[in-house]
Amino acid sequence: MDNVRQLKQDIELWGGLECTVNRVEDQYFSQMNRNGHATRNGDLERFASLGIRAIRYPVLWERTAPEGLETADWSWSDERLGGLRTLGITPIVGLVHHGSGPRHTSLIDPVFPSQLAEYAGAVAQRYPWVEYYTPVNEPLTTARFSGLYGVWYPHGRDDRTFVQALLNQCRAVVLSMQSIRKVNPEAKLVQTDDLGKTYSTPEVSELAAHYNERRWLGWDLLCGKVDHAHKLWNYLVETGIHEDELLWFKDNPCPPDIIGVNYYITSERWLDHRVERYPEAYAGKFRELPIADIETARARAAPTAGIEPLLQEAWDRYGLPIAVTEAHIDANREDQMRWLLEIWEASIRARRKGVDMRAVTVWALLGSYDWNCLVTECRGYYEPGPFDVRSRVPRPTAVARLMRDLSVDRRWTHPVLQGQGWWRRPGRFFCKQSDDGRIEAQQPHPTFAPVDGKQPQPILITGATGTLGSAFGRLCEARNLSYRLVSRQEMDIADPASVERAIVRHRPWAIVNAGGYVRVDEAEKDAARCFRENALGPAILAVACARFGIQFMTFSSDLVFDGQRDSPYGESDRVAPLNVYGKSKAEAERSVLDTCPEALVVRTSAFFGPWDQSNFVTQALRNLAEGRPFVAASDVTVSPTYVPDLVNTSLDLLVDKEKGIWHLTNSQALTWAELALKASEVAGIDPARLETRPSATFGYVAARPAYSALHSERAMLLPSLEDALRRYLHAYREEEENVILKRATG
């Protein structure tokens, strides 16, 4: 490790801004419009705070000069590039990013290369000081999506369109760099593309070999390596492309100054002729041959070595400097950090072995939208990056803190980094594990890596027998977060001595208080016990966490409000509880944040989830499905919360070291009766036996607010209620099937 650390300063930390402007039929999808960077000030300073030395930054053709250079609007790029220059961040200017140019052209338009080159020359004229360029991002990947898979414009689905789109883009790169270098002879090309590898069963090894050769094709063209001796020559000319178009690159080489390697969990693929072994979404055909194409991590028994050998392959093939130009995974926060750290350390090892590694680029600084559907629709699916733009001001996440550590060669110490990412854990499989026997299995990685010979620090979770506590335990297990779930007998949170003994024994880095008194009506006659568990206990935990330097999270309720309004409550709204339970929660909030201002207090409402049988949604659906009546209040408005969403988001906030009060719900205000109706509609269950009544007829002992829906002034982080209900039904049915299976097998 010492030798590795000595080399770290030789590898720079770069950043990347997701700026895709892709076209689907006649509709354009702009990431910068959605992440807000197009109109928001202050982002450049945020980026600079991460310690990055360079940034992949857009001056996109489609945005700047959609109707031609005569009407180009340079004001935005003038301001932003000037700002980067002032901050000392080197821009790597991108001109087309997964796009097809302005509306009047396309990737297969013969004039696309010359027109982009004209635009590139204009960019260089306006910014002669800019040194690094990526005229076209990922030309091979874009050609596959646009020319072979039919996903993006011009929606080709054949090899000819794929090859033509690739040649056009690569020719555009060559001509663009020629135009740029007429202005700035020292300009450098950073040519990016996805670098993965394909593995397969022996029956489809020929196809895997083709894919593994094809992945180099964009860089090969630019380096002048494509001629009659190239392994793909026959494939290329058989598409009908004239060989002169191919040989043009031999006569006009434009080798990258830096090979930009983009690497994702989907970059390494597994091909299998046994289609029936895999989920339907992964099944397809190749020239009438049924085939499954799936991420290697989801199928192969032994994890691959990751990016390191791929960097070596690129170095051996080209002998050119290399940078990882996109490093990102769509995952929970700790796995985002684990992915970045794994790539960072692999790059260091590759450099130690002689690869000229220059940088690792964290992607995407402001996150990205709807890449789970390849940006073909606006579904609202957001993947945070170092900053989460769902807050009014982009909020730094734990990834930002890790970047700052890496940028100054500071030891990364977050306890969650002691665990392995999901791509190396046994639970990663979507199917029966496969291995072709030809690839050397990597040494298994430990589930948790000891630190200084000690076991990893856990999260200490109270409420072992409760809905929330057991959900935290289940999801910490799934996320490979070390945890200890403790009962009241193991740690009495209202007893300072008991709390201290548990802390000394378990050495937690965080405590999650997921227990407490939950019987709202009984609390009216049992106020002393309610306050002991809900107010005194959290206060004592806060004192202990402040003393030992432990992160603390506790849960509050919508019942701290009086309901005297008809719009959702935000975090800053005045609390005025109507009952003993609500008063105990309000007192806990006050005492916890007074004692431990760094604590995280989560207010939430109306739990439902797949793992307990007593929640409102489960009971409603079971009764209605079986034709029994179900009664729900028609005049009490709440904001339902799906427990897995609540727990996962709470854990992300805990890892991010967030503090203060947060409202977490699934973003919809409706009455209990409306919730039962909505759930039955999503489940396809006849709601005819649903009975709605005023809450006054239910005989409640404790007064309840008529309106206690929550919204967040800080950020709405949970998915929509409808989305949550769909996932609840899927998870609930899986849970029911597992119970039946266990009974059947004894």
Secondary structure as UniProt FT lines:
FT   HELIX           2..6
FT   HELIX           8..10
FT   STRAND          12..16
FT   STRAND          21..24
FT   TURN            25..26
FT   STRAND          27..30
FT   HELIX           31..35
FT   TURN            37..39
FT   HELIX           43..48
FT   TURN            49..51
FT   STRAND          54..58
FT   HELIX           61..64
FT   TURN            66..67
FT   HELIX           69..71
FT   HELIX           75..87
FT   STRAND          90..97
FT   TURN            103..104
FT   TURN            107..108
FT   TURN            110..111
FT   HELIX           112..126
FT   TURN            128..129
FT   STRAND          132..137
FT   HELIX           139..143
FT   HELIX           144..148
FT   TURN            153..154
FT   HELIX           159..183
FT   TURN            185..186
FT   STRAND          188..194
FT   STRAND          197..200
FT   HELIX           202..204
FT   HELIX           205..214
FT   TURN            215..216
FT   HELIX           217..222
FT   TURN            223..224
FT   TURN            228..229
FT   TURN            231..232
FT   HELIX           233..238
FT   TURN            239..240
FT   HELIX           243..251
FT   STRAND          258..263
FT   TURN            265..266
FT   STRAND          268..272
FT   HELIX           275..277
FT   HELIX           280..282
FT   STRAND          283..286
FT   TURN            287..288
FT   STRAND          289..295
FT   HELIX           296..298
FT   TURN            306..307
FT   HELIX           308..318
FT   STRAND          322..327
FT   HELIX           333..352
FT   TURN            353..354
FT   STRAND          357..362
FT   TURN            365..366
FT   STRAND          368..369
FT   HELIX           371..373
FT   TURN            374..375
FT   STRAND          382..383
FT   STRAND          387..388
FT   TURN            389..390
FT   STRAND          395..396
FT   HELIX           398..407
FT   TURN            408..409
FT   HELIX           415..418
FT   HELIX           422..424
FT   HELIX           426..428
FT   TURN            452..453
FT   STRAND          459..462
FT   TURN            464..465
FT   HELIX           467..478
FT   TURN            479..480
FT   STRAND          483..486
FT   TURN            488..490
FT   TURN            493..494
FT   HELIX           496..506
FT   STRAND          510..513
FT   TURN            520..521
FT   HELIX           522..524
FT   HELIX           527..531
FT   HELIX           532..536
FT   HELIX           537..548
FT   STRAND          551..557
FT   HELIX           558..560
FT   TURN            571..572
FT   HELIX           580..595
FT   TURN            597..598
FT   STRAND          600..604
FT   STRAND          607..608
FT   HELIX           616..625
FT   TURN            626..627
FT   STRAND          630..633
FT   STRAND          637..638
FT   STRAND          641..642
FT   HELIX           643..655
FT   TURN            656..657
FT   STRAND          660..663
FT   STRAND          670..671
FT   HELIX           672..683
FT   TURN            688..689
FT   STRAND          690..693
FT   HELIX           695..698
FT   HELIX           721..744
//
